[in-house]
Structures are given as C-alpha cells and as structure tokens.
Amino acid sequence: MRNPTSRSRARTLPRLRLTPTILLAPIPKKAKLREISQLGYATAGQSLVEFVLIVPLLVILLVGAIEIGRAAYYAIAVTNASRAAVQYGAQNTATAAKTILIKQAAVDDFGSPMLSPDNVTKSFFYTWEDGTPADCGGTDDCSGHLINRYLKVTTQLQLTPLIGFPGLPASFVLNGEADMRIGD
C-alpha cells in the first residue's frame, strides 16, 4: 500500500459543476423541469439587447466629453495668447505702440490659423498710484500727476463644435484677456 502523502499519486482538483442560468424570479413549487429550462432560454438574447440599447448613450457621452475637452483646450489657448501678447507689448512704451507685433505675438503663441490678427485687440488704461482708475481724457500725462499706464490685450475665437447637438448653439465665442503695467 502506498503512502497517501506520496507525490507519485497526483490529486486532481474537484470539477466545478455548472448550473443552468440563474432565474430572476423564484421558481414555483409545482413548476415542471421543462418549464424551468424554457425560462432559462428565454433570456438568451437579453445581453445583446442591453448592449444595443446602451451603446448609443455611451457614444453620446464620449463625443460630449471630447467636445468639452476641446472647448477647454481652446479657452486656455486663447487666454495664453492674450498673455503672450501683453507680455510682449508691456516691455516698454515703444513695444506698447507696435500694434501689429502685439497681434503677431498672440497669433504665434496660439499656434493655429484659427486665431487671426483681426481677433486680437489692444487698449490702454490708467490708474493713479494708489490703484484707483484715472481718467485722463485720452491723454497720457493726466496734467503732470503720477499715473500707472497699463496695456490690455483681448483675444476672441469662434469655436464650432465637431458635431452639432440639438439645443446647443452652432458656435461658441471664447475670449481671452490679459493686462499688464507698461515698463519704463
């Protein structure tokens, strides 16, 4: 007789016995075996039907997430373009006067032909030394008082979604704005 702990006799794992499909409703006590098997086969296409019903919803969610991400990307890019333009223009009063180069700095930073120089505007505003707004009546000196001169650059982009959704506008306007004190 062999030792039961011997390795020469390989032990096999017990086999799992697969049961028929699980029924969703309790089985009546008097149900016949044939009726039970028919209930199991009636749900054979249920997974396919659920899949077909849920796929369009998942596609709509995916496209919506892509559109929101795209809009967020371009909103950040438009704001960064206005920051780059104001950084260039606020170096000194000479660069602040160069409108074409300020617009080109914004377009170059955006890096796409979607933003044209026509969609970039610059303006100036003034504050007193304490930070309150100063109205100089269109002049730069405010009759000899000490003022701070600021450059403001605004960028605007018309964004059209890749796929139109019912109830949403055909395009969105994204604005970027930055201001900086002009250096001496």
C-alpha positions as CSV (number, residue, x, y, z in Angstrom):
1,M,0.0,0.0,0.0
2,R,1.2,3.5,-0.9
3,N,1.7,6.3,1.4
4,P,-1.3,8.8,1.0
5,T,1.0,11.7,1.2
6,S,3.2,10.5,-1.6
7,R,3.7,12.7,-4.6
8,S,3.7,9.9,-7.0
9,R,-0.1,9.9,-6.9
10,A,-1.3,13.2,-8.2
11,R,-4.5,14.5,-6.8
12,T,-7.0,16.1,-9.1
13,L,-9.0,19.1,-8.3
14,P,-12.7,18.7,-7.9
15,R,-14.6,19.7,-11.0
16,L,-17.0,22.6,-10.8
17,R,-20.4,21.8,-11.9
18,L,-22.1,24.5,-14.0
19,T,-25.7,25.0,-13.2
20,P,-28.3,26.3,-15.7
21,T,-28.8,30.1,-15.9
22,I,-29.9,31.8,-12.8
23,L,-33.5,32.7,-12.8
24,L,-34.6,36.2,-11.8
25,A,-37.9,35.2,-10.3
26,P,-38.5,32.5,-7.7
27,I,-39.5,29.1,-9.1
28,P,-43.0,28.0,-8.1
29,K,-43.0,24.7,-6.1
30,K,-45.1,22.9,-8.7
31,A,-43.0,24.0,-11.8
32,K,-42.0,21.2,-14.0
33,L,-38.5,20.7,-15.2
34,R,-39.4,21.5,-18.8
35,E,-40.9,24.9,-17.8
36,I,-37.8,25.8,-15.9
37,S,-35.5,25.1,-18.8
38,Q,-37.7,27.2,-21.1
39,L,-37.4,30.1,-18.7
40,G,-33.7,29.9,-18.9
41,Y,-33.6,30.0,-22.7
42,A,-36.0,33.0,-22.9
43,T,-33.3,35.3,-21.7
44,A,-30.5,34.2,-24.1
45,G,-30.6,37.5,-26.1
46,Q,-31.1,39.8,-23.2
47,S,-27.4,40.8,-23.1
48,L,-27.3,41.7,-26.7
49,V,-30.4,43.8,-26.4
50,E,-29.0,45.7,-23.4
51,F,-25.7,46.2,-25.3
52,V,-27.5,47.6,-28.3
53,L,-29.5,50.0,-26.1
54,I,-26.6,51.3,-24.1
55,V,-24.0,51.8,-27.0
56,P,-25.7,55.0,-28.4
57,L,-25.7,56.5,-24.9
58,L,-22.0,55.7,-24.4
59,V,-21.1,57.2,-27.8
60,I,-23.0,60.4,-27.0
61,L,-21.2,60.6,-23.6
62,L,-17.8,60.0,-25.4
63,V,-18.4,62.7,-28.0
64,G,-19.7,65.1,-25.4
65,A,-16.5,64.6,-23.3
66,I,-14.3,65.2,-26.4
67,E,-16.2,68.4,-27.2
68,I,-15.9,69.7,-23.6
69,G,-12.2,68.9,-23.6
70,R,-11.7,70.6,-26.9
71,A,-13.5,73.7,-25.7
72,A,-11.4,73.8,-22.6
73,Y,-8.2,73.4,-24.5
74,Y,-9.1,76.3,-26.9
75,A,-10.2,78.5,-24.0
76,I,-6.9,78.1,-22.3
77,A,-5.0,78.6,-25.6
78,V,-6.9,81.9,-26.2
79,T,-6.1,83.2,-22.8
80,N,-2.4,82.2,-23.1
81,A,-2.3,84.0,-26.5
82,S,-3.5,87.2,-24.9
83,R,-0.9,86.8,-22.1
84,A,1.9,86.4,-24.6
85,A,0.8,89.4,-26.5
86,V,0.6,91.6,-23.4
87,Q,4.0,90.4,-22.2
88,Y,5.5,91.5,-25.4
89,G,3.7,94.8,-25.5
90,A,4.3,95.8,-21.9
91,Q,8.1,95.7,-22.1
92,N,8.3,99.4,-22.6
93,T,6.3,102.3,-24.3
94,A,8.0,101.6,-27.7
95,T,6.7,98.0,-27.8
96,A,3.3,99.1,-26.5
97,A,2.8,101.2,-29.5
98,K,3.5,98.4,-32.0
99,T,0.0,97.0,-32.6
100,I,1.0,94.7,-35.5
101,L,3.7,93.0,-33.4
102,I,1.4,92.6,-30.4
103,K,-1.2,90.9,-32.6
104,Q,1.5,88.7,-34.2
105,A,2.7,87.7,-30.7
106,A,-0.8,86.5,-29.9
107,V,-1.2,84.6,-33.2
108,D,2.3,83.0,-32.8
109,D,1.6,81.8,-29.3
110,F,-1.8,80.4,-30.3
111,G,-0.1,78.3,-33.0
112,S,-3.1,77.7,-35.2
113,P,-4.6,79.6,-38.1
114,M,-7.9,79.6,-36.2
115,L,-6.9,82.8,-34.4
116,S,-6.4,85.7,-36.8
117,P,-4.8,89.1,-36.0
118,D,-8.3,90.6,-36.6
119,N,-9.5,88.9,-33.4
120,V,-6.8,90.5,-31.3
121,T,-7.4,94.0,-29.8
122,K,-5.2,96.2,-27.6
123,S,-6.2,99.1,-25.4
124,F,-4.7,101.2,-22.6
125,F,-6.0,102.2,-19.2
126,Y,-4.6,104.2,-16.4
127,T,-4.6,104.2,-12.7
128,W,-3.3,106.6,-10.0
129,E,-0.5,105.5,-7.8
130,D,-3.0,104.2,-5.2
131,G,-4.6,101.9,-7.8
132,T,-7.8,103.8,-8.4
133,P,-8.8,104.3,-12.0
134,A,-7.6,107.5,-13.6
135,D,-9.5,109.3,-16.4
136,C,-7.0,111.3,-18.5
137,G,-9.5,112.3,-21.2
138,G,-7.5,110.5,-23.8
139,T,-4.1,111.9,-22.9
140,D,-1.2,110.1,-21.4
141,D,0.0,112.5,-18.8
142,C,-3.1,113.5,-16.7
143,S,-1.7,117.0,-16.3
144,G,1.6,116.0,-14.6
145,H,0.2,113.7,-11.9
146,L,1.9,110.3,-11.4
147,I,-0.1,107.6,-13.1
148,N,0.4,104.0,-14.0
149,R,-0.1,103.0,-17.6
150,Y,-1.5,99.6,-18.4
151,L,-1.8,97.6,-21.7
152,K,-4.8,95.4,-22.1
153,V,-4.9,92.7,-24.8
154,T,-8.2,90.8,-25.7
155,T,-8.4,87.8,-27.9
156,Q,-11.5,86.2,-29.3
157,L,-12.1,82.9,-31.1
158,Q,-15.2,81.5,-32.7
159,L,-15.3,77.7,-32.0
160,T,-17.5,75.5,-34.0
161,P,-18.2,72.0,-32.4
162,L,-17.2,69.0,-34.4
163,I,-20.7,67.5,-34.1
164,G,-23.8,69.7,-33.7
165,F,-26.0,68.8,-30.7
166,P,-29.7,69.7,-30.7
167,G,-30.5,72.6,-28.3
168,L,-26.9,74.0,-28.4
169,P,-25.7,76.9,-30.5
170,A,-23.9,76.3,-33.7
171,S,-20.7,78.0,-32.4
172,F,-19.2,79.4,-29.2
173,V,-17.2,82.5,-28.6
174,L,-14.1,82.1,-26.4
175,N,-12.5,85.2,-25.0
176,G,-9.1,85.7,-23.5
177,E,-8.0,88.9,-21.7
178,A,-4.8,90.0,-20.0
179,D,-3.4,93.3,-18.8
180,M,0.0,94.3,-17.5
181,R,1.7,97.5,-16.4
182,I,3.9,99.0,-19.1
183,G,7.5,99.2,-18.2
184,D,9.6,102.3,-18.5
